[in-house]
């Protein structure tokens, strides 16, 4: 059951949108190795605005993700790719519909 989530807003530096998109696409194999990350979406909100939405069964799963390989890679690449630090918001999931 999904109870917690993260929404991370990413604003690419000028000329870096394609690299941010590639970073998000490349993050999927790393996230697939995280058993407590039950859902993960790399999204584009606009020409230079991106996001990550991911969901977890509990707080320990969320913390494991925040300490994982994708988070570490994002923080390492942030100064090069992003106009500002990632805006990370924690959320409680109130309702869910997933494929059976």
PENOR-V216182 format. One record per residue. N is the residue number from 1. RES is the residue in one letter. SS is DSSP state (A for helix, B for strand, O for the rest). PHI is phi as a letter, one per 40 degrees, with the letter a starting at -180 (* if undefined). OMEGA is omega in whole degrees, -180 to 180 (none if undefined). Layout:
N/RES/SS/PHI/OMEGA  N/RES/SS/PHI/OMEGA
This chain:
1/X/O/*/-179  2/X/O/c/-179  3/X/O/b/-178  4/X/B/b/-178  5/X/B/a/172  6/X/B/b/168  7/X/B/b/-177  8/X/B/b/179  9/X/B/c/-177  10/X/B/b/177  11/X/B/b/-177  12/X/B/c/170  13/X/O/c/176  14/X/O/d/179  15/X/O/g/-176  16/X/O/b/-176  17/X/A/d/-180  18/X/A/c/179  19/X/A/c/177  20/X/A/c/178  21/X/A/d/179  22/X/A/c/177  23/X/A/c/-179  24/X/A/c/178  25/X/A/c/-179  26/X/A/c/-180  27/X/A/c/-176  28/X/A/d/180  29/X/A/d/178  30/X/A/c/-179  31/X/A/c/178  32/X/O/c/178  33/X/O/c/-178  34/X/O/c/-176  35/X/O/c/-178  36/X/O/c/174  37/X/B/c/-173  38/X/B/c/177  39/X/B/a/-180  40/X/B/a/180  41/X/B/b/167  42/X/B/c/-173  43/X/B/b/174  44/X/B/b/-179  45/X/O/b/-179  46/X/O/a/-176  47/X/O/d/-179  48/X/O/b/-177  49/X/B/b/-178  50/X/B/b/177  51/X/B/a/173  52/X/B/b/172  53/X/B/b/178  54/X/B/b/-174  55/X/B/b/-171  56/X/B/a/179  57/X/O/c/-175  58/X/O/a/-178  59/X/A/c/-180  60/X/A/c/176  61/X/A/c/178  62/X/A/c/180  63/X/A/c/177  64/X/A/c/178  65/X/A/c/180  66/X/A/c/178  67/X/O/c/-173  68/X/O/c/-174  69/X/A/c/-179  70/X/A/c/179  71/X/A/c/179  72/X/A/c/179  73/X/A/c/179  74/X/A/c/-179  75/X/A/c/178  76/X/A/c/-177  77/X/A/c/-174  78/X/A/d/-178  79/X/A/c/-179  80/X/A/c/-171  81/X/A/b/-169  82/X/B/b/180  83/X/O/c/179  84/X/O/a/179  85/X/O/d/177  86/X/O/d/176  87/X/B/c/-175  88/X/B/b/179  89/X/B/b/174  90/X/B/c/-180  91/X/B/b/170  92/X/B/c/-179  93/X/O/c/-177  94/X/O/c/-179  95/X/O/a/-176  96/X/O/a/167  97/X/O/b/178  98/X/O/b/175  99/X/O/c/-180  100/X/O/c/none
